[in-house]
Amino acid sequence: MADLSIHCGGLKLKNPMIVASSPLTARLDLLKEAEEKGAAGAAVKHTMMSQRFEAKPRWHYDKKIGVTVSGDPRLHPDTAYNLIRRAKEQTELILIANMSGTPGKLESWGELARNLQQAGADGIELNFNCPNLLSAEIKTAVQGANLGADPEACRIVVSEVKKAVDIPVIVKLSTESGVAVKVAQFCREAGTDIVNIHAGYRSAPGIDIYNGGRFLYPGSEAGSFGGCTGPWSRRFTHRFLSDIHAAVPDAGLMGGSGIQNWEHVVEAIMFGAESVQICTSVIEGGFGVIESCVQGLERFMDQQGYAGIRDMLGLALPYVLKPGEMEYKNVAAAIDADKCSGCGLCAKIGHCTAITNENGKTNVNPDNCVGCGFCVGVCPRKCITMVER
C-alpha cells in the first residue's frame, strides 16, 4: 500500500491534505470533522493583531468559476490562542496559524507569532495574500501598498518572525502582485521554510444586469471587489508552482486554489507541491471531499506503482519549456466512429475547415487539420484524439 506521508519544510504530515485558512478552520467542531475525514492539517482562520474594520460573510458563488469573498470575520488573537489550545488537546492535526501583524508595528508580527506558537501552533503562516498595509518602519517605495507586492518588506517581516519562533514559517504569497517569484526568493533568503502558492485574485462578483448592475452579494447590492478562488485558478497555481520551484528549489512548497478532487491533488504534486491546501470545494461539498481525495490518491498511487509521494513529486516540471523551445509534431484529429454520436459540436468550431458533419456523420479531412486540438476539448463523448500523420 502506498505511503501518503510527507515532510514539507519541517512539517510532518500523514498525507498532503491541509484545510486552508477559512471559515472551515475557525471552529473546533469543524477542525474535528476535518480530522475525521482524513485531513493531515489545517491552517487556522486568519488571526489579525489589529482589525481595521468589521467584516461579515458576503460571498458570491458561481459553480463554474468559484467564490468571490468581499469580507469574512478574522479571529481575535485571544480567540485563536484558545482555539489552537483546544484543538491540540482534542485532535492530532498539524495546526498552522495564519496571521498578520498590526500596520505600523513591525514588532507585532513577531509578538503574535510567538504567542501562537506558545498556544500550540505547529507552523506560522504569514498572510501576504490579503491586503495588509506595510509597517511604517519598512522604508520602501511602495508604502501603503499590499504587503505581498513588496519583496523587501516581506523579507523584513519574515526575518522578524523567524527571530520570534522556532517552528516552520510559511509565506502565503500574493500571486496578483506580479512579483511572486521575487517575493519567494527574498523570503527564502530571510529563512522562510515553506512557500504557499495560492492563486487568488481580486475580482468582481456577479452583477444583476436587469437591476442596474447591482452586485450580487447577499444583502449587499454594493461592495468591494473580493478575493476569488475556485476551479478557474487551478492552472494558475501550476504555473506558479513551476516558477517558484525553479527559483527556490530548496523550500517546501504548498499548492492551493481550485482543487476539487484527487486528480487535482496529483496534478499539484507533479508540479512540485509537497502538500496542498483545499478550501472552496469543501465549503461546497463538505469534508467528505477530503476523504475522497485521500482515498483516490492512495488508490491511484497503488495502481500506478508509486510507493510514496516523492516518487511522483515534480514529474511534470521537466516538460515545462520556454517559449520557442516547443516541439510541434505533425498531428491531426481522428474520430472514433464507435463512440461518436454525430452531435456535430466539433464541426461548429469557427476557425476549423477540417471537420464536417453531414446527416449526423462526422468526418475529418486530415489535410486541412492544423492540429490545434480544440476539438478534443469540445467533444462531450471524448471520442476525438490527435494522432501523428
Helices and strands as residue ranges (DSSP letters): E 6-8, E 11-13, E 17-19, G 23-25, H 28-36, E 41-48, E 58-62, E 66-71, H 77-90, E 94-100, H 107-119, E 123-127, G 147-149, H 151-164, E 169-172, G 175-177, H 180-189, E 194-198, E 201-203, E 207-208, E 214-215, E 226-229, G 231-233, H 234-247, E 252-256, H 262-270, E 275-278, H 280-285, H 288-304, G 309-311, G 317-319, E 331-335, G 346-348, E 355-358, E 361-364, G 366-368, H 374-378, E 384-388
